[in-house]
Amino acid sequence: MKVKRITIIGLGLIGGSLGLALKKKLPELKVCGVDLSAEVVRMAVEIGAIDDGTVQIEQGVAAAEIIFLATPVPEMRQLCAKMVPYLAQGTIVTDMGSTKEKIVELMERSLPVGVTFLGGHPMAGSEKAGIQEAHVDLLENAVYLLTPTTKTPIEVIDMVRSILERLGARIILLSPAEHDRKVAAISHLPHFLASALVDTVGFLEEKEGGFFSLAAGGFRDTTRIAGSQSGMWCDIFLQNKRALLPLLKEFQHILAGYEAALETEDSSLLTEKLEQAKKWRESVPAGLKGILPQIFELTVMVPDQPGVLAELTGLLREEGLNISDIEIQRVREENEGTIRLGFVNKESCERANQVLQSRGYLVYKTGL
């Protein structure tokens, strides 16, 4: 089956970025967009994320061969009921939500015979939202989790996988249950804790004042994700409650161990715990967009001044070098910092190292 028409339902950050990537990498495809807002549909057409759009579900799904659901997970139950009467035999439905067990169970139970559902979750995003924040490269080098079940035909997995890989995504297959456990640990728990940390300091700020005015890079970096959409994350936490609650209990147990070591001034135990955490942190695969395969890294010392990142990436672009991942790491406030650059192969990394050193940058190599 050669796919000719894809429909995206929900034209926010994720849906809009998917549309932009499809039109850039697979221009032969016709992409239809569906959104509750006619203005959002108009904007999506204007920026080139879709070829045409509608606010009517029936119009959007009728001729679609693959449908991407890019709405919040709680909306998908009602969305499923609305679109079922208009789905053609052979249609593939996949979602882009952050939790999987409940939605997979719902869709496999509700969709008509001849229509296949495949759960999906791109490990990419932003604390920002809306079609105006959509970016053509959002899925580039992002881990994209697919969650087939025993009811999912192999050809459906292969077809969706092929399209996503052509957009630059890196596919990992997990069961719905395994997805929810692992994503709860590496995504949902950090959001939960970041919000709780900001609340703690916020309580102190209200009580005494002067705390946030001292908040430097470490606090901002640790709590950045607490600036995400509260409504969306409330939904995610509640949807994945079954996986998240045991993790919170485990975290409380580990935190209590740290607390006990501090209270008893057991420096050996506290150092041991900090060293173990450091080792675990160093073993985390590099990448801002999910659990990436090994990449080759350079760490570049840079002055803390406007335009330095653009200059750095511009130099490499002139040499035809593609950066697969970038992480900005401050070292000393308002003085200097580091930028970590990731490359998909050793040769590109070595060439980038040569280019940057020739321009006077201090560069450290990792994994070469």
C-alpha positions in Angstrom: 0.0 0.0 0.0 1.4 3.4 -1.0 0.2 6.1 1.3 -1.2 9.2 -0.5 -3.1 11.0 2.2 -2.5 11.5 5.9 -4.7 13.3 8.4 -3.5 15.0 11.5 -6.1 15.6 14.2 -5.0 18.4 16.6 -2.8 21.1 15.2 -0.8 22.2 18.2 2.9 22.0 18.7 3.2 18.3 18.0 0.6 18.0 15.3 1.8 21.2 13.6 5.5 20.0 13.7 4.5 16.6 12.3 2.8 18.3 9.4 5.7 20.6 8.7 8.1 17.5 8.7 5.8 15.5 6.4 5.6 18.4 3.9 9.3 18.9 4.0 10.5 15.2 3.8 7.5 13.7 1.9 6.1 16.4 -0.3 4.3 14.0 -2.4 1.9 13.2 0.4 -1.3 15.2 0.9 -1.7 16.2 4.5 -5.1 17.2 5.9 -5.4 18.9 9.3 -8.4 18.8 11.7 -8.7 21.2 14.6 -11.6 22.7 16.7 -10.4 26.2 15.7 -10.8 27.4 12.2 -8.1 30.0 12.9 -5.6 27.3 13.8 -6.5 25.4 10.6 -5.9 28.6 8.6 -2.5 29.2 10.3 -1.5 25.6 9.6 -2.2 26.0 5.9 -0.4 29.3 5.9 2.8 28.0 7.4 2.7 24.9 5.1 2.0 22.3 7.8 -1.0 21.0 5.9 -2.4 21.1 2.4 -6.0 21.6 3.5 -7.9 21.5 6.7 -11.3 21.4 8.4 -13.0 21.7 11.7 -15.3 18.7 10.8 -14.0 15.3 11.9 -16.0 13.5 9.2 -14.4 15.5 6.4 -10.9 15.1 7.8 -10.9 11.3 8.2 -13.1 10.1 5.3 -10.3 9.8 2.7 -7.3 9.3 5.1 -5.2 6.3 4.9 -3.2 7.1 8.1 -4.6 9.3 10.9 -2.4 10.8 13.6 -4.2 11.8 16.8 -2.2 14.7 18.2 -4.8 15.8 20.8 -4.5 15.5 24.6 -5.1 11.9 25.7 -8.3 12.6 27.6 -9.9 14.0 24.4 -9.3 10.8 22.5 -12.2 8.8 23.8 -14.7 11.3 22.5 -12.7 11.7 19.3 -12.8 8.0 18.7 -16.6 7.9 19.0 -16.9 10.8 16.5 -14.7 9.4 13.8 -15.6 5.7 13.9 -18.6 6.0 11.5 -16.4 7.7 8.8 -13.4 5.4 8.9 -12.7 3.4 5.7 -11.5 -0.2 5.7 -7.8 -0.4 5.8 -7.3 2.9 7.6 -4.4 3.0 10.1 -5.0 5.1 13.3 -2.0 6.1 15.5 -1.7 8.6 18.3 1.0 10.8 19.7 0.0 10.8 23.4 2.2 10.5 26.5 0.5 7.4 28.0 -0.4 4.2 26.2 -2.2 1.4 28.1 -5.6 3.1 28.4 -5.7 4.6 24.9 -4.5 1.3 23.2 -7.1 -0.7 25.1 -9.8 1.9 24.2 -8.9 2.1 20.5 -8.5 -1.7 19.9 -11.9 -2.2 21.6 -13.7 0.7 19.7 -12.4 0.8 16.2 -14.3 -1.1 13.6 -13.0 -4.3 12.0 -10.6 -3.5 9.2 -9.2 -0.4 11.0 -5.9 -0.8 12.9 -4.6 1.1 15.8 -0.9 1.5 16.6 0.0 3.5 19.7 2.8 6.1 19.3 4.7 8.6 21.4 7.3 11.1 20.1 9.8 11.8 22.9 10.1 15.4 21.8 8.3 18.6 22.7 8.6 21.9 24.5 7.2 23.7 27.5 5.6 26.0 24.9 2.4 25.1 23.0 0.3 25.9 19.9 0.7 25.9 16.1 2.8 29.1 16.4 5.5 27.0 18.2 5.5 24.2 15.6 9.0 23.4 14.2 9.9 21.4 11.1 12.8 19.6 12.9 11.0 18.8 16.2 11.0 15.1 15.4 14.6 15.0 13.9 16.7 12.6 16.0 13.9 12.2 18.5 13.1 8.8 19.9 9.6 7.8 18.8 8.1 5.0 20.7 5.6 2.7 19.0 3.5 0.3 21.1 2.1 -2.6 19.1 0.2 -5.4 20.6 -0.5 -9.0 19.4 -3.4 -7.5 17.3 -1.1 -5.2 15.3 -0.3 -6.5 11.8 3.5 -6.4 11.0 2.8 -4.5 7.8 1.1 -1.7 9.8 4.1 -1.4 12.1 6.5 -1.4 9.1 4.4 1.3 7.3 4.2 3.7 10.2 7.8 3.1 11.1 9.0 3.8 7.6 7.2 7.1 7.4 8.5 8.2 10.8 12.1 7.2 10.0 12.0 9.2 6.9 11.1 12.2 9.1 14.3 11.6 11.0 12.8 9.9 14.1 14.4 7.0 15.8 11.9 4.2 16.5 11.8 2.0 19.6 9.1 -0.7 20.0 7.7 -1.3 23.5 4.5 -2.9 24.8 2.0 -0.4 26.1 2.6 -1.4 29.7 6.4 -1.2 29.4 6.0 2.2 27.7 4.0 3.6 30.6 6.4 2.3 33.3 9.6 3.6 31.5 8.1 6.9 30.4 6.8 7.5 33.9 10.3 7.1 35.2 12.2 9.3 32.7 9.6 11.9 31.9 6.6 12.0 34.2 8.5 11.7 37.5 11.0 14.5 36.6 8.1 16.8 35.8 6.4 15.9 39.0 9.5 16.5 41.1 10.4 19.8 39.3 7.0 21.2 40.1 7.3 20.1 43.7 10.7 21.7 44.0 9.5 25.0 42.6 6.5 24.9 45.0 8.9 24.3 47.9 11.0 27.3 47.1 7.9 29.3 46.2 6.5 28.6 49.7 9.8 30.0 51.2 9.6 33.0 48.9 6.2 33.9 50.1 7.2 33.3 53.7 10.5 35.2 53.7 11.3 36.5 50.3 14.6 36.8 48.4 15.0 33.2 47.3 14.1 33.5 43.6 16.3 36.5 43.2 19.3 34.2 43.9 18.1 31.5 41.6 21.0 30.8 39.2 21.5 28.3 36.3 21.4 25.2 38.4 17.9 26.0 39.8 16.6 27.2 36.4 17.9 24.1 34.6 16.6 21.7 37.1 13.1 23.2 37.2 12.7 24.3 33.5 10.2 21.7 32.8 8.0 23.0 35.6 7.1 25.8 33.2 5.1 23.4 31.0 1.4 23.5 30.5 -0.2 22.6 33.9 -3.5 21.3 32.4 -1.7 18.9 30.1 0.6 17.6 32.8 -2.3 17.1 35.2 -3.9 14.9 32.6 -0.7 13.0 32.0 -0.2 12.3 35.7 -3.7 11.1 36.2 -3.7 9.0 33.1 -0.4 7.3 34.2 -1.3 7.2 37.9 -0.8 3.4 38.1 2.8 3.6 36.9 3.7 6.9 38.6 2.6 6.2 42.2 5.0 3.3 42.8 7.9 5.4 41.4 7.0 8.2 43.8 7.1 5.8 46.7 10.5 4.5 45.5 11.8 8.1 45.2 10.6 8.9 48.7 12.4 5.8 50.0 15.7 6.9 48.3 15.3 10.5 49.4 14.8 9.2 53.0 18.2 7.5 52.7 19.9 10.7 51.7 18.1 12.5 54.6 19.2 10.0 57.1 22.8 10.2 55.9 22.7 14.0 56.3 21.0 14.0 59.7 23.6 11.6 61.1 26.4 13.4 59.4 27.5 10.1 57.8 29.9 11.6 55.2 31.0 8.2 53.9 27.4 7.1 53.2 26.4 10.5 51.7 29.5 10.5 49.5 28.8 7.0 48.4 25.2 8.0 47.4 26.4 11.1 45.5 29.1 9.0 43.7 26.6 6.4 42.7 24.2 9.1 41.4 27.1 10.6 39.4 27.9 7.3 37.8 24.3 6.7 36.9 24.1 10.2 35.4 27.3 9.6 33.3 25.8 6.4 32.0 22.7 8.2 30.6 22.8 8.3 26.8 23.3 11.8 25.6 20.4 13.5 23.9 17.7 16.0 24.6 15.0 14.2 22.6 14.8 10.9 24.3 16.9 7.8 24.7 19.2 8.1 21.8 21.7 5.4 20.5 25.3 6.3 21.0 26.4 9.6 19.5 29.8 11.1 19.3 30.3 14.3 21.4 32.3 17.4 21.7 32.1 19.8 24.6 33.0 23.4 23.6 33.9 26.1 26.0 32.2 29.4 25.0 31.9 32.9 26.3 28.5 33.7 27.8 27.4 36.3 25.2 24.6 36.7 22.6 25.1 35.1 19.2 27.7 32.5 20.3 25.5 29.5 19.5 24.6 30.9 16.1 28.2 31.5 15.3 29.2 28.0 16.4 26.5 26.2 14.4 27.1 28.4 11.5 30.7 27.4 11.3 29.8 23.7 11.2 27.0 24.3 8.7 29.5 25.9 6.3 31.5 22.7 6.5 28.4 20.6 5.7 28.4 19.1 9.2 25.1 18.1 10.7 24.6 18.4 14.5 22.4 15.6 15.8 22.0 17.1 19.3 22.8 20.3 21.2 22.8 20.9 24.9 23.7 24.2 26.5 25.4 23.7 29.9 26.3 26.8 32.0 29.4 26.6 34.2 29.7 30.0 35.7 26.9 32.6 35.6 27.6 35.5 33.3 31.1 34.3 32.6 31.5 31.3 30.4 29.8 28.0 29.8 29.8 24.9 27.7 27.9 23.7 24.7 27.7 19.9 24.1 27.4 18.9 20.5 26.4 15.5 19.4 27.2 13.8 16.0 25.9 10.6 14.5 29.3 9.3 13.4 32.9 9.6 14.4 34.1 11.2 11.2 31.7 14.2 11.5 32.7 14.6 15.2 36.4 14.6 14.4 36.0 17.1 11.5 33.9 19.4 13.8 36.6 19.2 16.4 39.2 20.3 13.8 37.0 23.2 12.5 36.3 24.6 16.0 39.8 24.3 17.3 41.1 26.1 14.1 38.8 29.0 15.1 40.2 29.2 18.6 37.5 27.3 20.5 38.6 25.1 23.5 37.1 21.7 22.7 37.0 18.5 24.7 36.3 15.2 22.9 34.1 12.4 24.3 33.6 9.0 22.8 36.3 9.3 20.1 
